Every structure is written in C-alpha cells, then in structure tokens.
Amino acid sequence: MAFDGNCTEEVTEYKWHIHVKWPHDYDSESFEQCGLAITGNHYDPLKACGPNSEFVGTEECLLKKPEYNCNPDEYARDPLVCEKGDLAGKFGDFKLDDSKKVSEEYFDLNYPLPEENTPEWNMILHAVCGKVTPRIACAVGKQTSGWSSLSGSYYK
C-alpha cells in the first residue's frame, strides 16, 4: 500500500525546504501533520515570491512577474532568485543512491542567519511522485553549537 495515492512507484527523489510554522509539541511529524495549514509555506524574507512563498498572494508578490526561476544554475548566478527556504530549488532534489541513501554536501552563502531562526522553522521532506510532491516528513530546526552563517552554512 502506497503512503500517498499519487505515489505509485518507488520514491527515489525528495524536495526539501524550510517552512515557517510549527504548532506541534513534538520535534518531528509525518504526512498530514506536515500539511500546509499546519507548517506553512517556504521561508522567504527577501520576497523572491515563488508559488510556495510565505508571502504568496500578498500585493508585493502579486506585482512581481509570475515566473519563479529558482534552480541551482540561476541561484549560483544570483542568490536573490530563490526563497531562502527553497533548498531544493537552490541545490536540487535529494536523490537516493543504489543503497537508498543520500550523500551530498552543500555550502550556502545565503542561508538564513542565526538571528533569523525561530522556533517555528521546520524542514519538510516532499516525495517526488511525478508532478506531485506530497509532504511526508517534517521536523523542527534546531541550532547546534558552533553553527554560524556569517560566511555561509555547510550542509552534509
């Protein structure tokens, strides 16, 4: 039985984003508990205004041209084309290897600053199932000692 009716094949790619709401008492949740009404949209303080921006539908975003062109090549040229929370747009989807693991490293000069971090921030993992991307897991973000983005942030 599939975890989502849209996912009829084995999932080998996942999108990942920083979202802006976290009402749970737990550090992590899954499926329905990661829904839009519960976890919000992507963190977007500079208003890149993608279709999943926390500011989607606001006057400022409605006045921008409708094309959101966040991808690794465009992000390397101009970090302002992406929402700060659109990690899949900035670096690409997680892709499982033959062992069904992801092993990548990323360096982000435009990662949100430590002082931007809020207790409501959460990471969401979306399964890529054709053209749909159901939310399958979410967890609240926590700072660790030595974490800094003064010169960028490093993911591993």
C-alpha positions in Angstrom: 0.0 0.0 0.0 1.4 3.4 -1.0 1.7 6.2 1.6 0.0 8.6 -0.9 -2.3 7.8 -3.8 -0.1 9.9 -6.1 3.0 7.8 -5.4 2.5 4.6 -7.3 6.2 3.9 -8.0 9.1 3.7 -5.6 10.2 7.2 -4.5 13.9 8.0 -5.2 13.8 11.8 -5.1 12.8 14.2 -2.4 12.4 18.0 -2.3 13.4 19.8 0.9 12.5 23.2 2.2 12.5 25.4 5.4 8.9 26.2 6.3 7.6 28.8 8.7 5.0 27.4 11.2 5.4 24.7 13.9 2.5 24.2 16.3 3.5 20.7 17.4 4.8 19.7 20.9 7.0 17.1 19.1 10.2 17.7 17.3 9.0 15.8 14.2 5.9 14.6 12.4 4.8 13.0 9.2 2.2 13.0 6.4 -1.0 15.0 7.4 0.8 16.7 10.3 3.2 18.3 7.8 0.3 19.9 5.8 0.3 23.5 4.6 -2.2 24.7 7.1 0.0 23.2 9.9 3.5 24.0 8.8 3.0 27.0 6.4 4.9 27.8 3.3 8.6 28.4 2.5 10.7 30.9 4.4 11.1 33.9 2.1 12.1 37.1 4.0 13.6 38.7 0.8 10.4 38.0 -1.1 11.6 36.1 -4.1 7.9 35.2 -4.2 7.8 31.7 -5.5 4.5 29.8 -5.7 5.1 28.4 -2.2 6.5 31.6 -0.6 5.2 32.5 2.9 4.1 35.8 1.1 2.3 34.2 -1.8 -0.9 36.2 -2.5 0.4 39.4 -1.0 0.3 42.6 -3.0 4.1 42.7 -3.3 4.3 39.2 -4.6 1.4 39.6 -6.9 3.1 42.6 -8.5 6.2 40.6 -9.4 6.4 38.8 -12.7 4.8 35.3 -12.2 7.9 33.3 -13.2 9.8 31.9 -10.3 13.1 30.6 -11.8 14.9 29.1 -8.8 17.3 26.3 -9.8 20.9 25.6 -8.9 22.3 27.4 -12.0 20.3 30.5 -11.5 21.0 30.5 -7.8 24.7 30.3 -8.4 24.4 33.5 -10.6 22.0 35.4 -8.3 21.0 34.1 -4.8 18.1 36.5 -4.7 16.2 34.5 -7.3 15.4 31.9 -4.7 13.4 31.9 -1.4 15.9 31.5 1.4 13.9 28.4 2.4 13.8 26.7 -1.0 16.7 24.4 -0.5 15.6 22.0 -3.3 15.5 25.0 -5.7 18.9 26.2 -4.6 20.7 22.8 -4.7 18.4 20.3 -6.4 16.4 17.4 -5.1 17.8 14.7 -2.8 18.4 11.7 -5.0 18.7 8.3 -3.4 21.7 6.2 -4.5 21.6 2.4 -5.1 21.8 1.9 -1.3 18.7 4.2 -0.9 20.8 6.8 0.8 21.6 10.5 0.1 25.2 11.6 0.5 25.8 15.2 -0.6 27.4 18.3 0.7 26.2 21.9 0.2 27.6 25.3 1.0 25.1 28.2 1.1 26.3 31.8 1.3 22.7 32.9 1.5 21.4 30.6 4.2 19.3 32.3 6.8 21.3 34.0 9.6 21.2 32.6 13.1 19.3 35.6 14.3 16.6 34.9 11.7 16.0 31.4 13.2 12.6 31.0 15.0 11.2 28.1 17.0 8.6 27.7 14.2 11.1 26.9 11.5 10.9 23.3 10.2 12.3 21.2 7.5 9.9 19.4 5.2 10.7 16.5 3.0 8.4 16.1 0.0 8.4 12.9 -2.0 8.7 13.4 -5.8 5.9 11.4 -7.4 5.7 12.5 -11.0 4.4 16.1 -10.9 3.1 16.0 -7.3 5.2 16.3 -4.2 3.3 15.2 -1.1 4.8 16.2 2.3 6.0 13.0 4.0 8.1 14.2 6.9 8.8 17.4 8.9 11.0 18.3 11.8 11.7 21.5 13.7 15.0 23.0 13.0 17.5 23.4 15.9 20.7 25.3 16.1 23.8 23.4 17.2 26.9 24.8 18.9 29.3 26.4 16.5 26.5 27.0 13.9 27.1 30.2 12.0 26.2 31.6 8.7 28.4 34.7 8.8 30.4 33.1 6.0 27.7 30.7 4.8 26.4 27.4 6.1 27.5 24.0 5.3 25.2 21.0 5.0 26.3 17.4 5.0 
